[in-house]
Amino acid sequence: AILIGKTNLDQFATGLVGVRSPYGACANVYDERYISGGSSAGSAVAVARGLVPFSLGTDTAGSGRVPAAFNNLVGLKPTRGLLSMAGVVPACRSLDCVSVFTRTAEDADLVWRVARGPDADDPFSRVPGPGDDAAPWAGGAFRFGVPQPSQLAFFDDPDTPGLFARAIERLTAIGGTAVEVDCAPFLEAASLLYAGPWVAERTAAVGEFLDLGRDDVHPVVRGIIAQRQKTSRTLTN
């Protein structure tokens, strides 16, 4: 692979929108009135516009998969520790993963197989165990989870309920069986990233940079991390 360059993103990977950057917002490749998704917005847009065949991003809580979905791409989040995080400014070091953006699943698999492997410079890196690489459902029957009806939230968007239903229909048509899942534990775990002990990891990574009072910090990002710093100090005290 030839390195083309760096891409834009929500600053410090703080957001799922792609507009929180001092270098400008990344628009959706299909309609500039809509967001591209984040935080790895530029990585997704570069592939979606055909500038490169693949790109790398990061994914802690959706930062790779969200912009991939918003721009009709494949967004691969590898199992933690199987693709080196060396050199990545962490959002949450114990959870972060390098993600892969491509136009097809075949390309994503190719990049994944080339890039994976243990790295002595990444303390979380590991050798995959038996089954870590497996996809026994590929090409055959499989099950997929859907939230309980009471947990679905479409935020008054008139189109998304129908799109959600059609996605379930397509998965069922290719051999899938929908299994209703209680999402409450997952939502509770997700809240820990912004209102729990993982706040300290974000503060440790970029808090000192913000303390310098630099003008090139996006105001929304500054407000979010500053609140986390305050929360972290309160928890520490």
Secondary structure, DSSP 8 states (H G I E B T S, - for coil): ---------SGGG--SSS---TT---B-SS-TTSB--SSSHHHHHHHHTTS-SEEEEEESSSTTHHHHHHTT-EEE---TTSS--TT---SSTTT-EEEEEESSHHHHHHHHHHH-S--TT-TT-----TTTT--TTTTS-EEEEEE-GGG---TT-SSHHHHHHHHHHHHHHTTEEEEEE--HHHHHHHHHHHHSTTHHHHHHHHHHHHHTT-TTS-HHHHHHHHHHHHHHHHHH-
